[in-house]
Amino acid sequence: MSEPQPDPLTRAPLDLDAVAAATEEVTAGVAVASTRWRGLDHAITVTSYTWVSRDPALLLVCVHEDARFLDAVEQAGAWGLSVLAQDQRAVAGWLATPGRPAVGQLSRVPHRPGPATGVPLLDGALAAFECRTTAAHPAGDHVVVVGEVVGLDHPAAGADPLVRFRRSYHALA
Ligand SMILES: Cc1cc2nc3c(=O)[nH]c(=O)nc-3n(C[C@H](O)[C@H](O)[C@H](O)COP(=O)(O)O)c2cc1C
């Protein structure tokens, strides 16, 4: 016979801090999501992104509801995703810094406009995708932004990826 299960109504409330801490055990590639809106470049470091569909080619990125980037990407309707190489940890740190100036976020980060959409794409990235937003789904305190890939580049094909694990950046090798 199977063991009796705890009553879901009397179970202690879930410890959300413990859940958040446990997510640090997830190994993730680091990328920069970027867009251009009203003449300004906006960019943030992300690990909550993935490939969704091959045909059509869809990517998603989860953006926190308080991120300034969310307003910009919702208005712009197009965004870039640059998958970072291991020598780009300073870029990852900068673009994850809360309260950094809204103007000139990429002024010291080598980049160029994507030919399909004009969104900034980072030099030195393993892969750089240009996407047009096809859907935005609120999910808890984030918005899942889905986009169709309309442009692709490999600025640093063959380089090693930047990886995030247990609150630190790592190289694979
Ligand atoms: C390694 C790492 C991964 C992150 N991943 C995400 C993410 O997937 N989505 C997100 O909204 N914020 C993520 N953040 C936090 C944003 O990079 C950070 O809040 C940024 O400063 C937001 O900038 P903004 O307010 O100018 O948009 C991450 C931060 C770090 C350090």
The ligand as an ORCA input file, in Angstrom:
! r2SCAN-3c Opt
* xyz 0 1
  C      22.639     36.334    -14.424
  C      21.405     37.207    -14.457
  C      20.288     36.801    -15.189
  C      19.137     37.594    -15.242
  N      18.063     37.154    -15.959
  C      16.967     37.937    -16.065
  C      15.862     37.515    -16.866
  O      15.877     36.447    -17.478
  N      14.785     38.359    -16.933
  C      14.756     39.556    -16.266
  O      13.749     40.272    -16.388
  N      15.789     39.974    -15.507
  C      16.894     39.202    -15.403
  N      17.958     39.619    -14.653
  C      17.881     40.913    -13.979
  C      18.094     42.098    -14.958
  O      19.267     41.915    -15.740
  C      18.238     43.398    -14.142
  O      17.124     43.521    -13.285
  C      18.366     44.632    -15.024
  O      19.037     45.623    -14.243
  C      17.035     45.223    -15.462
  O      17.315     46.463    -16.103
  P      16.184     47.498    -16.523
  O      15.399     47.864    -15.283
  O      16.951     48.661    -17.093
  O      15.318     46.857    -17.526
  C      19.115     38.828    -14.561
  C      20.233     39.243    -13.836
  C      21.367     38.445    -13.778
  C      22.571     38.896    -13.007
*
